[in-house]
């Protein structure tokens, strides 16, 4: 049986990984500056992470949510300490798309409305409702075009936001803490504050998609915390499980649950919770959020020395390096000539950097040097 071939892949077959490095079947070593779409938070095969998963597997690997699982409560209580949301409740699921799907459903249940405001260049997932608020029509099949009403507005444009809200049937506004696939644009602190205030006044739920920008990647636990706001729902995934499938929502106490309102078979299973606990333990033990800011500051300083770079976008270790020409050849040369994995985005001129939060300065310093060599070799540097 063949795999359903929907992914453009590099001709590299990976066999093992450790820390910030990957090895292919020929034992070639690669520096991982992409973390599998920003999923690897601690680093590959971290000893604490693998030990906690193995220990849990020896106890109980799975049971459904028809019975109480003490490890779910332990994870929720631990997450409370890190997140800064002690009064919120937690719903666990399996992925970012599932988290956003349930967040939108929850907003509609709570408000009794169905219109959603989303943002241009957004990406929230590939399931039905999440895809409806994703600004990429190429991903939508014909049946996805028969969804609830969605208004896409420009990020940081208060006038457009108010025009959409004026329709009076808005259930939710959904925004990424930092846009990922769309190209690393950030909602300003002022815009987030305006949006939070307006949503509260208009009885609209504000959903913060922190699936890629959360879990310390920005230098704070959530990127929206730079603005000092508290959304109604926060969606989580990616770095939450360091590679183990895990997603979730933090939910404001004004949103009341009822039996059967939401559901999941695999969400919050014991192995996922063990992975999640390991991530939080290592973030604290190794001061990873502090490390994010130190390494980010160093990397940005080095990148600013490269004249071909027009802009550096994002925060912490969620960075976009923008040129005035496509980066497709740069990515290939970085990978095949210098053995460095990087990412792309919907912006063809933008190189996306999402390394493990544990990466050190001495490990990442080879990247700016390699980038300079690549730019020189492809003829973009004229001096």
C-alpha positions as CSV (number, residue, x, y, z in Angstrom):
1,X,0.0,0.0,0.0
2,X,1.3,3.5,-0.9
3,X,1.0,6.5,1.3
4,X,-1.5,9.1,0.1
5,X,1.1,11.6,-1.3
6,X,-0.1,15.0,-0.1
7,X,3.2,16.3,1.4
8,X,6.1,17.9,-0.5
9,X,9.0,16.2,1.1
10,X,12.8,16.6,1.1
11,X,14.6,13.5,-0.1
12,X,15.9,12.8,3.4
13,X,15.0,9.8,5.4
14,X,15.3,10.5,9.2
15,X,16.2,7.7,11.6
16,X,17.1,9.2,14.9
17,X,17.2,12.5,16.9
18,X,18.6,13.9,20.0
19,X,18.4,17.4,21.5
20,X,18.5,19.9,18.6
21,X,19.9,17.4,16.1
22,X,18.5,14.9,13.6
23,X,20.3,12.0,11.8
24,X,19.3,10.5,8.5
25,X,19.8,6.8,7.4
26,X,23.3,7.7,6.1
27,X,24.1,9.0,9.6
28,X,24.3,12.6,8.3
29,X,23.7,15.0,11.2
30,X,21.4,18.0,10.8
31,X,20.6,21.0,13.0
32,X,16.9,21.3,13.6
33,X,15.8,24.9,13.3
34,X,12.2,24.0,12.5
35,X,11.2,21.4,15.1
36,X,8.6,19.8,12.9
37,X,6.4,22.9,12.6
38,X,7.4,24.2,16.0
39,X,6.3,21.0,17.8
40,X,9.6,20.1,19.5
41,X,9.8,22.3,22.6
42,X,12.3,20.5,24.9
43,X,14.5,19.0,22.2
44,X,14.3,15.5,20.7
45,X,14.3,12.4,23.0
46,X,14.9,14.5,26.1
47,X,15.7,12.1,29.0
48,X,13.0,13.4,31.3
49,X,10.4,13.3,28.6
50,X,11.2,9.7,27.5
51,X,11.5,8.5,31.1
52,X,8.1,9.9,32.1
53,X,6.4,8.4,29.0
54,X,8.0,4.9,29.7
55,X,7.0,5.0,33.3
56,X,3.4,5.9,32.4
57,X,3.3,3.2,29.8
58,X,4.1,0.6,32.5
59,X,1.1,1.8,34.5
60,X,-1.7,2.6,32.1
61,X,-1.4,3.8,28.5
62,X,-5.0,4.5,27.7
63,X,-8.5,4.6,28.9
64,X,-11.4,6.7,27.7
65,X,-12.9,9.7,29.5
66,X,-15.6,7.5,30.8
67,X,-13.5,7.0,34.0
68,X,-11.5,9.4,36.1
69,X,-7.8,9.6,35.3
70,X,-5.8,11.2,38.1
71,X,-3.0,12.3,35.8
72,X,-5.4,14.6,33.9
73,X,-6.0,16.5,37.1
74,X,-2.3,16.6,37.9
75,X,-1.6,18.0,34.5
76,X,-4.3,20.6,34.8
77,X,-3.0,21.8,38.2
78,X,0.5,22.0,36.9
79,X,-0.5,23.9,33.8
80,X,-2.3,26.4,36.1
81,X,1.0,27.4,37.7
82,X,2.6,28.1,34.3
83,X,-0.3,29.6,32.4
84,X,-1.4,32.3,34.9
85,X,-5.1,31.2,34.5
86,X,-6.1,29.6,37.8
87,X,-9.8,30.2,37.4
88,X,-10.0,28.8,33.9
89,X,-10.9,25.2,33.1
90,X,-9.1,22.8,30.7
91,X,-10.4,20.7,27.9
92,X,-7.9,18.2,26.5
93,X,-7.9,17.0,22.9
94,X,-5.4,15.8,20.4
95,X,-4.3,18.6,18.0
96,X,-4.4,22.3,17.3
97,X,-7.1,21.9,14.6
98,X,-9.3,20.0,17.1
99,X,-8.7,22.6,19.8
100,X,-9.8,25.4,17.4
101,X,-12.7,23.4,16.2
102,X,-14.0,23.0,19.7
103,X,-13.3,26.6,20.6
104,X,-15.4,27.8,17.8
105,X,-18.2,25.4,18.7
106,X,-18.0,26.5,22.3
107,X,-18.3,30.1,21.4
108,X,-21.4,29.4,19.3
109,X,-22.9,27.4,22.1
110,X,-22.2,30.2,24.6
111,X,-23.4,33.1,22.6
112,X,-26.1,31.5,20.5
113,X,-24.6,33.2,17.4
114,X,-22.6,31.8,14.4
115,X,-20.6,34.6,12.7
116,X,-16.9,34.6,13.3
117,X,-14.3,37.3,12.7
118,X,-10.9,36.0,11.7
119,X,-7.8,37.7,10.1
120,X,-6.2,37.8,6.8
121,X,-3.2,35.4,6.4
122,X,-4.6,33.4,9.3
123,X,-4.1,29.6,9.7
124,X,-6.1,27.7,12.3
125,X,-6.2,24.1,11.0
126,X,-7.7,21.8,8.4
127,X,-10.8,20.5,10.0
128,X,-14.2,22.0,9.0
129,X,-14.7,25.0,11.3
130,X,-11.0,25.6,11.7
131,X,-10.5,25.7,8.0
132,X,-13.4,28.1,7.6
133,X,-11.5,30.7,9.6
134,X,-8.2,30.0,7.8
135,X,-7.5,32.5,5.1
136,X,-6.4,30.1,2.4
137,X,-9.2,29.1,-0.1
138,X,-6.9,26.6,-1.8
139,X,-7.3,24.3,1.2
140,X,-11.1,24.3,1.1
141,X,-13.0,21.6,-0.7
142,X,-16.5,22.5,-2.1
143,X,-18.2,21.2,1.0
144,X,-16.1,23.6,3.1
145,X,-17.6,26.5,1.3
146,X,-21.0,25.9,2.9
147,X,-20.0,27.0,6.3
148,X,-21.0,29.6,8.9
149,X,-20.4,33.3,8.0
150,X,-16.8,34.5,8.4
151,X,-15.4,38.0,8.0
152,X,-11.6,38.2,7.3
153,X,-10.2,41.6,8.4
154,X,-6.7,43.1,8.3
155,X,-4.6,42.5,11.4
156,X,-4.2,45.6,13.6
157,X,-7.0,47.4,11.7
158,X,-9.5,48.6,14.3
159,X,-11.9,50.2,11.8
160,X,-12.3,46.9,9.8
161,X,-12.8,45.0,13.1
162,X,-15.6,47.4,14.2
163,X,-17.3,47.2,10.8
164,X,-17.4,43.4,11.1
165,X,-18.6,43.5,14.7
166,X,-21.4,45.9,13.6
167,X,-23.2,43.0,12.0
168,X,-24.4,42.1,15.5
169,X,-24.4,38.3,15.0
170,X,-20.8,37.7,15.9
171,X,-20.1,34.7,18.2
172,X,-16.3,35.0,18.3
173,X,-13.1,36.7,17.2
174,X,-10.2,34.3,16.6
175,X,-6.6,35.5,16.3
176,X,-3.2,33.9,16.5
177,X,-0.8,35.2,19.2
178,X,1.8,35.4,16.4
179,X,0.7,34.3,12.9
180,X,2.6,31.2,11.9
181,X,1.9,29.9,8.4
182,X,0.7,33.3,7.4
183,X,4.2,34.9,7.9
184,X,5.0,35.9,11.5
185,X,2.9,39.0,11.7
186,X,1.9,40.0,15.3
187,X,-1.2,41.6,16.6
188,X,0.0,44.7,18.4
189,X,-0.5,45.1,22.2
190,X,-2.8,48.0,21.6
191,X,-4.9,46.1,19.1
192,X,-5.2,43.1,21.4
193,X,-6.3,45.4,24.2
194,X,-8.8,47.1,22.0
195,X,-10.1,43.8,20.8
196,X,-10.4,42.3,24.3
197,X,-12.3,45.4,25.5
198,X,-14.6,45.5,22.5
199,X,-15.4,41.8,22.6
200,X,-16.3,42.1,26.3
201,X,-18.6,45.1,25.7
202,X,-20.3,43.4,22.7
203,X,-20.6,39.9,24.4
204,X,-18.4,38.3,21.9
205,X,-15.9,35.6,22.8
206,X,-12.2,36.3,22.1
207,X,-10.3,33.2,21.1
208,X,-6.5,33.4,21.2
209,X,-4.9,30.7,19.1
210,X,-1.6,30.0,20.9
211,X,-1.0,26.7,19.2
212,X,2.3,27.6,17.7
213,X,3.1,30.8,19.7
214,X,2.4,29.4,23.1
215,X,4.3,27.2,25.6
216,X,7.2,29.7,26.0
217,X,8.1,30.0,22.4
218,X,7.7,33.8,22.4
219,X,9.6,34.3,25.7
220,X,6.4,34.4,27.7
221,X,4.2,31.4,28.3
222,X,1.6,32.8,25.9
223,X,2.4,35.5,23.3
224,X,-0.7,37.5,24.2
225,X,0.6,38.0,27.7
226,X,2.8,40.8,26.3
227,X,-0.4,42.8,25.9
228,X,-1.7,42.0,29.4
229,X,-5.1,40.7,28.3
230,X,-7.1,37.6,29.2
231,X,-9.0,36.0,26.3
232,X,-12.1,34.0,26.8
233,X,-10.6,30.8,25.2
234,X,-7.0,30.0,24.6
235,X,-6.1,27.1,22.3
236,X,-3.0,25.0,22.7
237,X,-1.1,22.2,21.0
238,X,2.3,21.8,19.2
239,X,4.9,22.3,21.9
240,X,2.5,21.1,24.5
241,X,3.5,17.5,24.1
242,X,7.0,17.8,22.5
243,X,5.9,15.5,19.7
244,X,3.2,13.4,21.4
245,X,-0.2,14.4,19.9
246,X,-1.8,16.7,22.4
247,X,-4.1,19.8,22.3
248,X,-6.3,21.7,24.6
249,X,-8.3,24.8,25.5
250,X,-8.2,27.0,28.5
251,X,-11.8,28.2,29.1
252,X,-13.1,31.2,31.0
253,X,-15.3,30.4,34.0
254,X,-18.3,32.2,32.6
255,X,-18.6,29.5,30.0
256,X,-20.5,26.7,31.7
257,X,-20.2,23.0,30.5
258,X,-23.0,20.5,30.3
259,X,-22.6,16.7,29.8
260,X,-22.0,15.9,26.1
261,X,-21.3,19.4,25.1
262,X,-17.8,18.4,23.9
263,X,-16.2,15.1,23.5
264,X,-13.0,13.2,22.5
265,X,-11.9,9.6,22.6
266,X,-8.1,10.0,22.8
267,X,-7.9,13.5,24.3
268,X,-6.2,13.7,27.7
269,X,-5.1,10.1,27.6
270,X,-2.5,9.1,30.2
271,X,0.5,9.0,27.8
272,X,-0.4,12.5,26.5
273,X,-0.7,13.9,30.0
274,X,2.7,12.3,31.0
275,X,4.3,14.0,27.9
276,X,2.6,17.3,28.9
277,X,3.9,17.0,32.5
278,X,7.4,16.3,31.3
279,X,7.3,19.4,29.1
280,X,6.3,21.7,31.9
281,X,8.8,20.1,34.3
282,X,11.7,20.7,31.9
283,X,10.6,24.2,31.0
284,X,10.9,25.0,34.7
285,X,14.0,23.0,35.5
286,X,16.0,24.3,32.5
287,X,14.6,27.8,32.6
288,X,13.7,27.5,28.9
289,X,11.8,30.7,28.6
290,X,14.8,32.6,29.8
291,X,16.9,30.7,27.4
292,X,14.5,31.6,24.6
293,X,15.1,35.3,25.1
294,X,18.9,35.0,25.4
295,X,19.2,32.9,22.3
296,X,16.7,35.0,20.4
297,X,18.6,38.2,21.3
298,X,21.9,36.7,20.1
299,X,20.4,35.3,16.9
300,X,18.6,38.6,16.0
301,X,21.8,40.6,16.6
302,X,23.8,38.3,14.2
303,X,21.1,38.3,11.6
304,X,20.9,42.1,11.5
305,X,24.5,42.0,10.2
306,X,23.3,40.4,6.9
307,X,22.3,43.2,4.5
308,X,20.0,41.0,2.4
309,X,17.6,40.5,5.2
310,X,14.9,43.1,4.9
311,X,12.9,42.3,8.1
312,X,13.1,40.0,11.1
313,X,9.6,39.2,12.3
314,X,8.1,37.4,15.3
315,X,9.3,37.1,18.9
316,X,11.5,34.8,20.9
317,X,12.3,31.6,19.0
318,X,9.3,32.0,16.6
319,X,11.1,34.1,14.0
320,X,10.6,35.0,10.3
321,X,13.5,36.2,8.2
322,X,12.2,38.2,5.2
323,X,14.0,38.9,2.0
324,X,12.8,40.7,-1.2
325,X,13.1,37.5,-3.2
326,X,11.9,33.9,-2.7
327,X,13.7,31.7,-0.2
328,X,13.1,28.3,-1.8
329,X,16.7,28.0,-3.0
330,X,18.0,29.2,0.3
331,X,16.1,26.5,2.2
332,X,17.4,23.8,-0.1
333,X,21.0,24.9,0.1
334,X,20.8,25.3,3.9
335,X,19.5,21.8,4.1
336,X,21.6,19.9,1.5
337,X,24.9,21.9,1.7
338,X,24.9,23.0,5.4
339,X,22.6,20.4,6.9
340,X,20.2,22.8,8.6
341,X,16.4,22.4,8.6
342,X,14.4,25.6,8.3
343,X,10.7,26.3,7.5
344,X,8.7,28.2,5.0
345,X,5.4,30.1,5.1
346,X,2.6,31.5,2.9
347,X,5.0,34.4,2.2
348,X,7.4,33.0,-0.4
349,X,10.1,35.5,0.7
350,X,10.1,34.4,4.4
351,X,12.3,31.8,6.1
352,X,10.7,30.5,9.3
353,X,12.8,29.6,12.3
354,X,11.2,27.4,15.1
355,X,14.0,25.5,16.9
356,X,13.6,23.6,20.2
357,X,13.5,26.0,23.1
358,X,16.5,24.3,24.6
359,X,18.9,25.4,21.7
360,X,22.1,27.1,22.9
361,X,24.0,30.0,21.4
362,X,26.9,27.8,20.4
363,X,24.5,25.5,18.5
364,X,22.6,28.2,16.6
365,X,25.6,30.4,15.8
366,X,26.4,28.2,12.7
367,X,23.1,29.3,11.1
368,X,23.9,33.0,10.4
369,X,27.3,31.9,9.1
370,X,25.7,29.3,6.8
371,X,23.1,31.8,5.6
372,X,25.8,34.3,4.6
373,X,27.6,31.6,2.6
374,X,24.3,30.5,0.9
375,X,23.4,34.1,0.0
376,X,26.9,34.6,-1.5
377,X,26.8,31.4,-3.5
378,X,23.4,32.1,-5.1
379,X,24.5,35.6,-6.1
380,X,22.4,37.8,-3.9
381,X,25.3,39.5,-2.2
382,X,27.0,41.9,-4.5
383,X,29.6,43.4,-2.2
